[in-house]
Amino acid sequence: MQNTITDEKIDRYLDITHRALEKLRIAAPERSFNKRLADDFLNMATSYYNDAKHFREDGDLVTAFAAVNYAHGWLDCGARIGLFDVGGDDVLFTLFE
């Protein structure tokens, strides 16, 4: 059934987001305002990702699914507006090319 969040589905989404977190590099120069934005985006993504893992461990798959999607949304946005260098990866990230 497509409208069911299964263990396999949440694990797949957690893996995709984990790989995205591992791949990205902050593109903004160290002393720039955009570096502060990039750090904030990455902090938000990491926080939501960690929340998703916590909810997954507690068996709350619905909340885990929501949290991991928020996490990846922050990563996609950061990649799309140029805060993160993702090496042109349009599989793990939604790029505008």
FISEZA-410608 format. One record per residue (C-alpha): residue in three letters; x, y, z. Coordinates in steps of 0.001 Angstrom, whole numbers. Layout:
REC   residu        c1        c2        c3
REC      Ala         X         Y         Z
...
This chain:
REC   residu        c1        c2        c3
REC      Met         0         0         0
REC      Gln      1508      3334     -1059
REC      Asn         6      5468      1705
REC      Thr      1636      3480      4508
REC      Ile      4900      4410      6187
REC      Thr      6783      1150      6580
REC      Asp     10038       426      8388
REC      Glu     11679        -6      5001
REC      Lys     10394      3333      3714
REC      Ile     11545      5367      6726
REC      Asp     14902      3572      6714
REC      Arg     15341      4417      3026
REC      Tyr     14561      8108      3638
REC      Leu     16908      8218      6638
REC      Asp     19663      6682      4495
REC      Ile     19153      9178      1670
REC      Thr     19299     12110      4085
REC      His     22344     10654      5841
REC      Arg     24160     10357      2510
REC      Ala     23166     13938      1635
REC      Leu     24513     15224      4959
REC      Glu     27774     13381      4355
REC      Lys     28148     14718       814
REC      Leu     27515     18433      1160
REC      Arg     30161     21031      1839
REC      Ile     29481     24601      2889
REC      Ala     30115     26795      -131
REC      Ala     29896     30205      1521
REC      Pro     33111     32020      2458
REC      Glu     34046     31705      6132
REC      Arg     33503     35358      7087
REC      Ser     30372     35945      5027
REC      Phe     26778     36343      6123
REC      Asn     25952     33383      3896
REC      Lys     28289     31228      6004
REC      Arg     26090     31992      9002
REC      Leu     23036     31080      6928
REC      Ala     24672     27862      5725
REC      Asp     25577     26908      9286
REC      Asp     21998     27588     10381
REC      Phe     20525     25539      7514
REC      Leu     22881     22672      8319
REC      Asn     22040     22885     12025
REC      Met     18303     22764     11265
REC      Ala     18752     19803      8909
REC      Thr     20916     17921     11379
REC      Ser     18491     18588     14237
REC      Tyr     15507     17332     12249
REC      Tyr     17511     14313     11065
REC      Asn     18460     13430     14638
REC      Asp     14831     13882     15710
REC      Ala     13774     11540     12907
REC      Lys     16206      8871     14114
REC      His     14908      9264     17673
REC      Phe     11268      8922     16587
REC      Arg     12217      5934     14402
REC      Glu     13819      4215     17378
REC      Asp     10683      4883     19438
REC      Gly      8528      3327     16710
REC      Asp      6781      6607     15794
REC      Leu      7176      6224     12041
REC      Val      4775      9031     11113
REC      Thr      6662     11660     13103
REC      Ala      9998     10215     11954
REC      Phe      8850     10502      8340
REC      Ala      7800     14122      8843
REC      Ala     11078     15019     10550
REC      Val     13313     13389      7940
REC      Asn     11427     15199      5183
REC      Tyr     11912     18524      6972
REC      Ala     15612     17699      7310
REC      His     15995     16980      3639
REC      Gly     13991     20084      2739
REC      Trp     16565     22237      4535
REC      Leu     19354     20447      2650
REC      Asp     17649     20812      -724
REC      Cys     16992     24483      -132
REC      Gly     20580     25133       944
REC      Ala     21901     23311     -2120
REC      Arg     19516     25041     -4474
REC      Ile     20362     28577     -3331
REC      Gly     24096     27887     -3277
REC      Leu     24851     27717       439
REC      Phe     26007     24112         0
REC      Asp     28275     22631     -2628
REC      Val     26830     19231     -3483
REC      Gly     29015     18495     -6470
REC      Gly     26120     18814     -8910
REC      Asp     24401     15765     -7375
REC      Asp     20833     15913     -8621
REC      Val     19977     12493     -7192
REC      Leu     20414     13286     -3505
REC      Phe     19452     16940     -3963
REC      Thr     16829     18844     -5916
REC      Leu     18899     21195     -8038
REC      Phe     17633     23729    -10526
REC      Glu     19561     22923    -13703
